[in-house]
Amino acid sequence: MELETKCIHSGYSPKNGESRMIPIIQSTTFKYDTSEDMGKLFDLEASGYFYTRLQNPTNDMVAAKIAALEGGTAAMLTSSGQAASFFSVFNLANNGDHVVVSSSIYGGTFNLFNVTMRKMGIDFTFVDPDCTDAELEAAFKPNTKCVFGETISNPSLFVFDIERFAKAAHAHGVPLIVDNTFATPINCRPFEWGADIVIHSTTKYMDGHDATVGGVIVDSGKFDWMAHADKFPGLCTPDESYHGIVYATKFGNAGAFITKATAQLMRDFGSIQAPMNAFLLNLGLESLPLRIAKHCANGQALAEFLSKSDKVAWVNYPGLPGNKYYERAKKYLPNGSCGVVSFGLKGGRAAAEKFMKNLKMGMIATHVADARTCCLHPANATHRQLSAEELKAAGIPEEMIRFSCGIENIKDLLEDVQNALAAV
């Protein structure tokens, strides 16, 4: 099936007389006839469900659909994109280990790694996504367990060179994890460029309706864990909390990573996505190809409009000729990048504040990738605590506006922007 068809049909095939829609299994527990039947589940000897803190049928159906969209072998829904970021790394790196990370990742993920996970004893080296080969090579250490990057970074809109970072990771015997939230599998499938694990904040384009918070982790099933068994004892040596099971040998490359993440991390942290949220996420997935095309068309039109305004100092959008990542975007994102445009006004912070006050349709919100147009002035919101110098160093100058185009008619969207610019 093509992607548009998978968005509708993958993950769930109803039998004769069964519900056509994915059913919502709104239950914490599941009944079994004998203790022996349940015991097989706890030994990972049989498939099934016993407690929704670990797994739920509704969640697994939706996760299977996303795995099909990405071209992966297994997937797991989480309660948020942050949980997906945490689980994907913590499933491999523990106290005393090291991770290489692109410095242009989403600020929330940066803080998760640089602050919270450092407290857990994990070391992180942040590298410029456009660093030299020598700088990238120097970032690796003997205890490096994975590399992490973002297909299109939020909000800087850097386009990650997936193939290059995958080759570097594999040369050191570790997997590449890619956050594919902004591109979605409709515009980029990182596994085809060498990535090993893909994550999403499903809160964004996948849901697309400002309705549910969630995340997902997808495994390509291609990384050979046993070939690097010394680096990944959690996958390649017995897990005594599950009667000595060795995930990599029992479940193979196709299932080891997600099974361990479920059996260990979801068991202990319980960051499960609610079944009702998974059901709503599935509704968003069904229209994802249609919405992504509209988001990208609106983003391209807005970027071109802003680039011609004498009140705009600069525009950052990968689809604009002359953009730093234009050629790279043509390689990884030939059908379009996303609906988010970053730009700066010539009048600095004061001009940005005036612009925001005069928007009528654009919703002022921290959210992005929604059916509704969302707009944010980071210097006055998410990065409010930083000084002008700190903002510049972070790549978030005072005059910057992050504009997430919804799927409204482009004439209305441009008129709203034009009127707000006129007031500046």
C-alpha positions in Angstrom: 0.0 0.0 0.0 1.0 3.6 -0.6 1.3 6.0 2.4 -2.1 7.6 1.8 -3.7 4.1 1.9 -1.7 3.0 5.0 -2.9 6.0 6.9 -6.4 4.6 6.5 -6.0 0.8 6.6 -2.8 -0.1 8.4 -2.7 -1.3 12.0 -6.2 -2.8 12.2 -8.0 -5.3 10.0 -11.5 -6.0 11.4 -12.9 -9.6 11.1 -16.4 -10.4 9.9 -18.9 -8.4 11.9 -16.3 -6.5 13.9 -16.1 -2.7 14.4 -14.7 -0.9 11.3 -13.1 1.8 13.5 -10.3 0.9 15.8 -12.1 0.0 19.1 -11.3 2.0 22.3 -10.3 -0.6 24.9 -10.9 1.6 27.9 -9.8 -0.9 30.5 -7.0 -1.0 33.0 -7.0 -4.8 33.4 -7.6 -8.0 31.4 -9.1 -11.3 32.5 -7.6 -14.7 32.1 -8.9 -18.2 32.8 -5.9 -19.5 34.7 -2.9 -18.2 36.5 -0.8 -20.2 34.1 -2.1 -18.2 31.2 -1.2 -15.0 32.9 2.2 -16.4 33.9 3.1 -16.8 30.3 2.6 -13.1 29.8 4.9 -12.2 32.7 7.5 -14.6 31.3 7.2 -13.0 27.8 6.3 -16.4 26.5 3.0 -15.4 25.1 1.5 -12.3 23.5 -1.4 -10.5 25.3 -2.3 -7.8 27.8 -2.6 -7.8 31.6 -2.3 -4.1 32.6 -2.7 -1.0 30.5 0.3 0.7 32.3 2.4 -1.4 30.0 0.4 -2.1 26.9 -3.1 -1.6 25.6 -4.7 -3.1 22.4 -5.9 0.3 21.1 -2.5 1.8 21.5 -0.8 -1.2 19.8 -3.1 -0.9 16.8 -2.3 2.8 16.3 1.4 2.1 17.0 1.4 -0.6 14.3 -0.1 2.0 11.8 2.7 4.4 12.5 5.3 1.6 12.2 3.9 0.9 8.8 4.1 4.5 7.8 7.7 4.8 8.8 8.6 1.4 7.4 9.6 0.0 10.8 9.1 -3.4 12.4 7.7 -2.4 15.8 6.5 0.7 17.7 5.3 1.9 21.0 3.0 4.8 21.9 4.0 7.1 24.9 2.2 9.7 26.9 4.1 12.6 25.2 6.9 13.4 22.8 9.2 14.1 25.7 8.5 10.6 27.0 9.4 9.2 23.6 12.7 11.1 23.6 13.6 9.9 27.1 12.7 6.3 26.5 14.5 6.1 23.1 17.8 7.1 24.7 17.4 5.6 28.2 16.6 2.2 26.6 20.3 2.2 25.4 22.2 4.6 27.7 22.5 4.3 31.5 24.6 5.7 34.3 28.2 6.1 33.0 27.2 6.1 29.3 27.5 8.8 26.6 25.3 10.1 23.8 26.1 12.4 20.8 23.4 14.9 20.0 22.7 17.5 17.4 22.8 20.9 19.1 19.8 22.2 17.1 17.2 20.0 18.7 14.0 21.2 20.3 14.7 23.2 23.5 12.6 20.8 25.7 14.6 17.8 24.5 17.9 19.8 25.0 16.9 20.4 28.6 15.9 16.8 29.1 19.3 15.6 28.0 21.5 18.4 29.3 19.9 18.8 32.7 17.7 15.9 33.8 19.4 13.0 32.2 22.8 14.3 33.3 21.5 13.9 36.8 21.1 10.3 36.0 24.8 10.0 35.2 24.5 10.1 31.4 26.9 12.3 29.5 26.0 14.2 26.4 28.1 15.9 23.7 26.2 18.5 21.6 27.6 19.0 18.1 26.7 21.6 15.5 24.6 19.8 12.8 26.8 21.3 10.2 30.1 20.4 12.0 33.1 19.2 10.1 33.8 15.5 9.8 36.7 15.9 12.2 34.4 17.6 14.8 31.8 14.9 14.5 34.4 12.1 14.8 35.9 13.8 17.9 32.5 13.8 19.6 32.4 10.0 20.0 33.7 8.2 23.0 34.3 4.5 23.8 31.1 4.6 26.0 28.9 6.3 23.3 25.6 4.4 23.0 23.7 6.4 20.3 23.4 9.5 18.2 20.3 11.8 18.3 19.1 14.4 15.8 15.9 16.1 14.5 14.8 15.9 10.8 13.7 19.6 10.9 14.6 21.3 14.1 12.1 23.3 16.1 12.1 26.3 15.8 15.4 26.9 14.0 14.3 24.8 11.0 17.8 23.2 10.4 17.6 20.2 8.1 19.5 17.3 9.6 21.9 15.4 7.3 20.5 11.9 8.3 22.7 9.9 5.9 25.9 11.5 7.1 25.1 11.1 10.9 23.9 7.5 10.3 27.3 6.6 8.7 29.2 8.2 11.6 27.0 6.4 14.1 27.4 3.0 12.4 31.1 3.4 12.1 31.2 3.5 15.9 28.7 0.6 16.3 25.8 2.6 17.6 22.3 3.5 16.3 21.0 6.8 15.1 17.8 8.1 16.6 15.9 10.7 14.6 13.0 12.9 15.8 10.8 13.1 12.7 8.0 15.2 14.2 8.0 18.2 11.8 8.6 16.2 8.6 6.3 13.2 9.4 6.6 10.0 7.4 4.7 11.7 4.7 7.6 14.0 3.8 10.6 12.0 5.1 11.2 8.4 6.1 14.5 8.5 8.0 15.0 4.7 7.9 15.5 4.9 4.1 18.5 7.2 4.9 20.1 4.9 7.5 18.4 5.9 10.8 17.7 3.1 13.2 15.1 4.5 15.6 12.5 7.2 14.8 10.4 9.1 17.4 7.6 11.6 17.1 5.7 14.0 19.2 2.3 12.8 18.0 0.9 15.9 19.6 1.9 17.8 16.5 1.0 17.0 12.8 0.0 13.4 13.5 -2.8 14.5 15.8 -3.0 17.9 14.1 -6.2 19.1 15.9 -4.9 20.4 19.2 -6.7 17.5 20.9 -4.2 15.0 22.4 -0.7 14.9 23.8 1.4 11.9 22.8 4.5 10.4 21.4 5.7 7.3 19.6 8.9 5.3 19.2 9.5 3.2 16.0 12.2 0.6 15.5 13.6 0.0 12.0 14.5 -3.6 13.0 17.8 -3.1 11.1 20.3 -2.5 13.8 22.3 -5.7 14.7 22.4 -5.6 18.5 24.3 -8.8 19.0 27.0 -7.6 16.6 27.8 -4.9 19.2 26.8 -6.9 22.3 29.5 -5.4 24.4 28.0 -1.9 24.0 24.4 -3.0 24.7 24.3 -5.3 27.7 20.7 -4.3 28.4 19.6 -5.9 25.1 22.3 -8.6 24.8 22.7 -10.1 28.3 20.0 -11.8 30.6 17.4 -9.5 32.1 16.9 -11.0 35.6 13.7 -9.0 36.1 12.3 -11.2 33.3 13.7 -14.5 34.3 17.0 -14.1 32.3 15.5 -13.3 28.9 18.0 -11.9 26.4 15.9 -9.6 24.3 18.2 -9.5 21.2 18.2 -13.3 20.9 14.6 -14.0 21.9 13.0 -11.2 19.8 15.7 -10.6 17.2 16.6 -7.2 15.6 12.9 -6.7 14.6 11.5 -6.7 18.2 14.2 -6.5 20.8 14.3 -2.7 21.2 10.5 -2.1 21.6 10.0 -5.2 23.7 12.7 -4.0 26.2 11.3 -0.5 26.2 7.9 -1.9 27.0 8.9 -4.6 29.5 11.3 -2.5 31.4 10.7 1.2 30.9 7.0 1.4 30.4 6.6 -1.1 33.3 8.6 1.1 35.6 7.7 4.6 34.4 4.1 4.0 33.2 4.2 6.8 30.6 1.4 5.2 28.6 -0.8 7.0 26.2 -4.5 6.9 27.2 -6.5 4.6 24.8 -8.9 7.5 24.1 -6.0 9.6 23.1 -4.7 6.9 20.8 -8.2 6.7 19.2 -8.2 10.4 18.5 -4.6 10.2 17.2 -5.7 7.6 14.7 -8.4 10.0 13.4 -5.6 12.5 12.8 -3.5 10.0 11.0 -6.2 9.2 8.6 -6.1 12.7 7.1 -2.4 13.3 7.6 -1.3 13.2 3.9 -4.0 15.7 3.0 -3.2 18.1 5.9 0.6 17.9 5.4 0.3 18.9 1.7 -1.8 21.9 2.7 0.5 22.9 5.6 3.5 22.8 3.3 1.7 24.8 0.5 0.7 27.5 3.0 4.2 27.5 4.6 5.8 28.0 1.1 3.4 30.7 0.2 3.9 32.6 3.4 7.7 32.3 3.2 7.6 33.7 -0.3 5.3 36.6 0.7 7.4 37.5 3.7 10.7 37.5 1.7 9.2 40.3 -0.4 8.2 42.6 2.5 10.3 45.6 3.3 9.4 45.2 7.0 10.9 41.7 7.3 14.7 41.4 8.1 15.0 37.7 7.3 13.0 34.6 6.5 14.0 31.0 7.4 12.2 28.3 5.5 13.9 25.2 3.9 11.7 25.6 0.8 13.0 29.0 -0.1 15.7 29.1 -2.8 18.8 30.6 -1.2 18.0 29.1 2.2 21.0 27.5 3.8 19.3 24.1 3.7 17.5 24.4 0.4 19.6 21.8 -1.4 19.6 19.4 1.6 15.8 19.7 1.8 15.5 18.8 -1.8 17.3 15.5 -1.0 15.5 14.6 2.2 12.2 16.5 1.8 11.4 16.5 -2.0 7.7 16.9 -1.4 7.9 19.8 1.1 9.2 20.3 4.6 6.6 21.6 7.0 4.2 24.4 7.7 6.4 26.3 10.1 8.2 29.5 9.0 10.6 31.5 11.2 11.2 35.2 10.4 12.5 38.4 11.9 11.1 41.9 11.8 13.4 44.9 11.2 12.1 46.7 14.2 13.4 44.1 16.7 11.4 43.1 19.8 9.1 46.1 19.7 8.1 45.3 16.1 7.6 41.7 16.9 5.3 42.6 19.9 3.3 45.0 17.7 2.9 42.3 15.0 1.6 39.7 17.5 -0.9 42.1 19.0 -2.4 42.8 15.6 -3.0 39.2 14.4 -6.7 38.4 14.2 -6.8 34.8 12.9 -3.3 33.5 13.9 -3.6 32.0 17.4 -1.0 33.1 19.9 0.1 29.8 21.5 3.1 27.7 22.3 1.7 25.0 20.1 2.8 24.2 16.5 1.8 21.9 13.7 -1.9 22.3 14.2 -4.9 22.7 11.8 -5.2 26.2 13.2 -2.5 28.8 12.5 -0.4 29.3 15.6 2.1 32.1 16.2 4.7 32.6 18.9 7.2 35.3 19.8 9.8 33.2 21.6 11.6 36.1 23.3 8.4 37.0 25.0 7.3 33.5 25.8 9.3 30.3 25.8 12.7 32.1 26.0 11.5 35.1 28.1 14.1 34.5 30.8 17.0 35.1 28.4 18.8 38.4 27.8 19.2 39.8 24.3 22.7 38.4 24.2 21.6 35.0 25.4 18.8 34.9 22.9 21.2 35.7 20.0 23.6 32.9 21.2 20.7 30.5 21.3 19.7 31.3 17.7 16.5 32.9 18.9 17.0 36.7 18.3 14.5 39.2 19.8 12.9 39.9 16.5 12.1 36.3 15.7 8.5 35.1 15.1 7.7 31.4 14.8 4.7 31.1 12.5 3.0 27.7 12.2 0.7 27.8 9.2 -2.6 25.9 9.6 -4.8 24.6 6.8 -6.9 27.7 6.4 -7.3 29.3 3.0 -4.1 30.9 2.1 -5.8 34.2 1.2 -7.1 34.6 4.7 -3.8 33.7 6.2 -1.8 36.1 4.1 -4.4 38.9 4.7 -4.0 38.4 8.5 -0.2 38.6 8.2 -0.4 41.6 5.9 -2.6 43.5 8.3 -0.4 42.7 11.2 2.7 43.9 9.3 0.9 47.1 8.3 0.5 48.0 12.0 4.2 47.7 12.6 
